[in-house]
Amino acid sequence: MKFDFQGRKVLVTGHTGFKGAWLTLWLKLLGADISGIALEPTDESGAFCAMGISSLCEDIRQDINDFDKVFSIFEKQKPEIVFHLAAQSLVLQSYDQPLETFQTNVIGTANILEACRRFKSVKVIIIVTTDKCYENKEWVFGYREIDRLGGIDPYSGSKAAAEMLVKSYLESFFSVNNKTGLASVRAGNVIGGGDWAENRIVPDCIRALKAGKAIEVRNPSSVRPWQHVLEPLGGYLMLAQKMLENPKRFSGSWNFGPGYEGIRNVKDLVRYLINLWGEGEWENKDLGKKNKPHEAALLTLDISKARNLLLWQPVYSFHKTVDATVSWYKSQSLGENMKIKSIKQIEDYQKFLYSQYSLNTYFQ
């Protein structure tokens, strides 16, 4: 398929974050007219600052919990496509700041949906949640979009609530409006260059390796669906394009995860990352269930819906995913131009996609 983002007005919330920065850069390469709503970036080494994203869009600092100000931004920008990524996205932080987590992830999302509802310019709305929105039964099967929602930790619970909010808005307002599509997207554990968040395994690994310290791994046996950041973002872009063409058919919830080969435990990830870095070691810091907040031990996604209806599928192997991730961080440590590096990685991903599936019109 051919993407049609040239000159389209796109609003990205959370563009100062890891995934939001990559999405903004990719949209810019596709010719979109982008505005971004977000708080200040949390790290000057992160993707937003490293890639120079502020110069690629209308860069707006705004808390999404203030509806009146969010509304005024929509009124001025008049977006056609909205990608909502702004969130409190860390499980452990949600235990320390539960109220803030629910406020941002639920009420903030409601503010974005309500602003979208009030503007006829909006044709596509994509709400980014997480694979952790499912009620996790620790089973070996991948969760499907029709499976039950839930969450023990505040982060997962807030994302499950956000999913229910999306469904409510879809059924109450957008299902009767065939001109506007609304979808939620649930991705697996996304890794890639430019993520420096605390208590995330890859940033923790890179920080330790750069400091010459052993990597402390608290959940080495936990199994996750690892995927490079460009994989789900490509799915979001494809979904947005499909929704422009047929909003009713492509509204709803969608999983974007890796193939079976990408479902690995944390120990496998850490060992391969150390191998690529060229030196380092790790330590098992698993404290046992009684001494730490709850985190799921096993979580995978069923991506059959995206494969069959969108004709989307992941193309990077587990090793390719980690290769690209480590390469980005190594380049940054060497002082390279990370905007150029990131554009190159997007271009390489597209070329790899072409060579694997001969979809020569997929990214145009």
C-alpha positions in Angstrom: 0.0 0.0 0.0 1.0 3.6 -0.5 1.1 5.9 2.6 -0.6 9.2 2.1 0.8 11.5 4.7 2.2 14.2 2.4 0.9 17.6 3.7 -1.6 16.0 6.1 -2.0 17.7 9.4 -1.0 15.3 12.2 -1.0 15.8 15.9 1.2 13.6 18.1 0.8 13.7 21.9 3.8 12.6 23.8 6.2 13.5 21.0 9.0 14.2 23.5 8.9 10.6 24.6 10.8 7.6 23.1 8.1 6.2 20.8 6.7 9.7 20.1 10.0 11.0 18.9 10.6 8.1 16.5 7.0 8.5 15.2 7.4 12.2 14.7 10.7 11.8 12.7 9.1 9.1 10.5 6.0 11.2 9.8 8.3 14.1 8.9 10.1 11.9 6.4 6.7 11.0 4.9 5.9 14.7 4.4 3.4 15.3 7.2 2.7 18.7 8.8 3.1 17.8 12.5 2.2 19.4 15.8 3.2 17.9 19.1 1.7 18.2 22.6 3.9 17.0 25.5 5.7 17.8 28.7 9.4 18.6 28.7 11.6 15.7 27.7 13.0 13.9 30.8 16.5 13.4 29.4 18.7 15.4 27.1 20.2 12.2 25.8 16.8 10.8 24.8 15.4 10.4 21.4 13.6 13.7 21.3 16.7 15.8 21.9 19.2 13.5 20.2 17.2 13.6 16.9 16.4 17.3 17.0 12.7 16.6 16.9 11.7 20.2 18.1 12.8 21.5 14.7 10.6 19.1 12.8 7.2 20.0 14.2 5.1 22.6 16.0 6.6 21.8 19.4 4.0 22.6 22.1 4.5 22.1 25.8 1.2 21.2 27.4 -0.1 18.8 30.1 -2.9 16.8 28.6 -4.8 16.9 31.9 -5.8 20.5 31.2 -8.8 20.1 28.8 -9.3 23.8 28.1 -5.7 24.3 26.9 -5.8 21.0 24.9 -9.0 22.1 23.3 -7.4 25.4 22.3 -4.5 23.6 20.7 -6.9 21.5 18.6 -8.8 24.6 17.7 -5.6 26.2 16.3 -4.0 23.2 14.7 -7.1 21.5 13.2 -5.5 18.1 12.9 -6.8 15.4 10.5 -4.9 12.5 12.2 -4.2 12.2 15.9 -1.7 9.8 17.5 -2.1 9.8 21.3 1.1 8.5 23.0 1.3 10.9 26.0 1.2 8.7 29.2 2.8 7.7 32.4 4.4 4.6 31.0 6.4 2.9 33.7 5.1 0.1 35.9 7.3 0.7 38.9 6.7 4.4 38.9 3.0 3.7 38.9 3.4 2.2 42.4 5.0 5.4 43.6 2.6 7.7 41.8 -0.7 5.9 41.3 -2.9 8.9 41.3 -0.8 10.7 38.7 -0.7 7.5 36.6 -4.5 7.2 36.6 -5.0 10.9 36.0 -2.8 11.0 33.0 -3.6 7.7 31.4 -7.3 7.8 31.9 -8.5 11.4 32.3 -5.7 12.7 30.0 -6.9 10.2 27.3 -10.5 11.3 27.9 -9.5 14.9 27.2 -7.9 13.9 23.9 -10.9 11.9 22.9 -13.3 14.7 23.8 -11.2 17.3 21.9 -11.2 14.9 18.9 -15.0 14.4 19.1 -15.6 18.2 19.0 -13.6 18.9 15.8 -14.8 17.7 12.4 -11.3 18.1 11.0 -10.2 14.9 12.9 -10.6 11.8 10.6 -8.3 9.3 12.4 -7.7 8.8 16.1 -5.1 6.2 17.3 -4.8 5.7 21.0 -1.6 4.0 22.0 -1.9 1.7 25.1 0.0 -1.4 25.9 0.0 -5.2 25.9 -0.2 -5.0 29.7 -3.9 -3.9 29.4 -5.0 -7.6 29.4 -5.9 -9.5 32.6 -2.8 -11.5 32.8 -3.4 -15.2 33.6 0.3 -16.1 32.9 -0.8 -18.5 30.2 1.3 -19.6 27.2 -1.2 -18.3 24.7 -0.9 -14.9 23.1 -3.7 -12.5 24.2 -6.2 -11.6 21.5 -8.0 -8.2 21.2 -11.2 -9.9 22.4 -9.7 -11.2 25.7 -10.5 -9.7 29.0 -8.9 -6.5 30.2 -7.5 -5.9 33.6 -4.4 -5.0 35.6 -2.9 -5.6 39.1 -0.4 -2.7 39.1 -1.6 0.9 38.7 0.0 1.2 35.3 -1.7 -1.9 33.8 -5.0 -1.0 35.5 -4.9 2.6 34.1 -4.3 1.3 30.6 -7.1 -1.2 30.9 -9.3 1.7 32.0 -8.1 3.7 29.0 -9.1 0.8 26.7 -12.6 0.8 28.2 -12.8 4.6 27.7 -11.8 4.2 24.0 -14.5 1.5 23.5 -17.1 3.8 25.2 -16.3 6.7 22.9 -16.2 4.5 19.9 -19.7 3.0 20.6 -21.2 6.2 21.9 -19.9 8.7 19.4 -17.8 7.5 16.6 -19.6 4.3 15.5 -22.4 6.5 14.2 -20.0 8.7 12.4 -18.6 6.9 9.5 -16.2 9.8 8.7 -14.0 9.3 11.8 -12.1 6.2 12.8 -11.0 5.4 16.4 -8.6 2.7 17.3 -6.5 1.6 20.2 -3.1 -0.1 19.6 -1.4 -2.5 22.0 2.3 -3.2 21.5 4.7 -5.6 23.2 7.9 -4.6 24.9 9.3 -2.0 22.5 13.1 -1.4 22.5 15.3 0.8 20.3 17.7 3.7 20.5 17.0 6.8 22.5 15.1 5.3 25.4 16.7 6.4 28.7 13.8 5.8 31.1 14.5 4.5 34.6 13.7 0.9 35.4 13.6 -0.3 31.8 15.8 -3.2 30.9 17.6 -1.8 27.9 18.4 1.7 29.2 19.5 0.1 32.5 21.8 -2.2 30.6 23.4 0.6 28.6 23.9 2.8 31.6 25.6 0.0 33.5 27.8 -0.9 30.5 28.9 2.6 29.9 29.8 2.9 33.6 31.7 -0.3 33.6 29.3 -1.9 36.2 27.5 -5.2 36.3 23.9 -5.1 35.0 21.5 -5.8 37.8 18.6 -7.9 36.4 15.6 -8.2 38.7 13.4 -10.5 36.6 15.8 -12.6 34.4 13.2 -15.4 33.8 10.3 -13.1 32.8 9.2 -13.6 29.2 8.3 -10.7 27.0 7.5 -10.0 23.3 10.5 -7.9 22.3 10.2 -5.7 19.2 12.1 -2.8 17.7 10.3 0.5 18.0 9.9 0.8 14.2 7.8 -2.4 14.0 4.7 -1.2 15.9 5.1 2.3 14.6 5.0 0.9 11.1 1.8 -0.8 12.1 0.3 2.4 13.5 1.1 4.2 10.3 -0.5 1.4 8.2 -3.6 1.4 10.4 -3.9 5.2 10.1 -3.8 5.0 6.3 -6.4 2.2 6.3 -8.6 4.2 8.6 -8.5 7.2 6.2 -9.8 4.9 3.5 -12.4 3.0 5.6 -12.8 4.3 9.1 -15.6 2.0 10.2 -13.9 -1.2 9.2 -10.5 -0.5 10.8 -11.7 1.1 14.1 -11.4 -1.0 17.2 -8.4 -2.5 19.1 -5.3 -4.0 17.5 -2.3 -5.9 18.7 1.2 -5.3 17.3 3.9 -7.7 18.5 6.8 -9.8 17.3 6.6 -13.2 15.8 7.2 -16.3 18.0 11.0 -15.9 17.5 10.9 -12.6 19.3 9.3 -13.9 22.5 12.3 -14.4 24.8 13.1 -14.1 28.5 15.0 -11.1 29.9 18.2 -13.1 30.5 18.4 -13.9 26.7 18.0 -10.2 25.9 20.7 -9.1 28.4 23.2 -11.8 27.3 22.9 -10.9 23.6 23.1 -7.2 24.4 26.3 -7.7 26.3 27.7 -9.7 23.4 27.0 -6.9 21.0 28.4 -4.3 23.3 31.7 -6.2 23.4 32.1 -6.4 27.2 30.2 -6.4 30.5 28.5 -8.8 32.9 25.1 -9.1 34.6 23.9 -10.1 38.1 20.7 -11.8 39.1 18.9 -9.4 41.5 15.6 -11.3 41.7 14.4 -10.7 45.2 11.5 -13.1 45.0 7.8 -12.4 45.0 7.5 -11.3 48.6 10.0 -8.5 48.3 9.0 -6.6 45.2 6.0 -5.1 43.4 4.0 -7.4 41.1 5.2 -7.6 37.5 4.0 -10.2 35.0 6.3 -13.2 34.5 4.8 -14.2 31.1 3.1 -12.0 28.6 2.7 -12.5 24.8 0.4 -11.2 22.1 -1.6 -12.8 19.3 -1.2 -10.6 16.2 -3.4 -12.6 13.9 -5.9 -9.8 13.5 -3.2 -7.4 12.2 -1.7 -10.1 10.0 -5.0 -11.0 8.4 -6.9 -7.8 8.1 -4.1 -5.1 7.8 -1.7 -7.5 6.1 0.9 -6.2 8.6 3.6 -8.4 10.1 6.9 -8.0 12.0 10.0 -8.3 9.9 12.9 -8.0 12.3 14.1 -11.1 14.1 15.0 -10.9 17.8 18.7 -10.6 16.9 18.1 -7.9 14.3 16.0 -6.0 16.9 18.8 -6.0 19.5 21.4 -5.3 16.8 19.7 -2.1 15.7 19.1 -1.0 19.3 22.8 -1.5 20.4 24.1 0.1 17.2 22.1 3.3 18.0 23.5 3.6 21.6 27.0 2.9 20.4 26.8 5.6 17.8 25.5 8.1 20.4 28.4 7.2 22.8 30.8 8.0 20.0 29.3 11.4 19.5 27.7 10.8 16.1 24.8 12.8 14.6 21.8 10.9 15.9 19.3 12.5 13.7 21.2 11.2 10.7 21.7 7.8 12.4 17.9 7.6 13.2 16.9 8.5 9.6 19.3 5.8 8.4 17.7 3.2 10.7 14.2 4.1 9.4 15.5 3.8 5.8 17.2 0.5 6.5 14.1 -0.8 8.1 12.1 0.1 5.0 14.7 -1.5 2.7 14.6 -4.6 4.8 10.9 -4.7 4.6 11.1 -4.5 0.8 13.6 -7.3 0.6 11.7 -9.6 2.9 8.3 -9.2 1.5 8.7 -7.3 -1.9 6.2 -4.7 -0.7 7.8 -2.0 -2.8 4.9 0.4 -2.3 4.5 -0.1 1.5 6.5 3.0 2.5 6.3 5.6 -0.2 
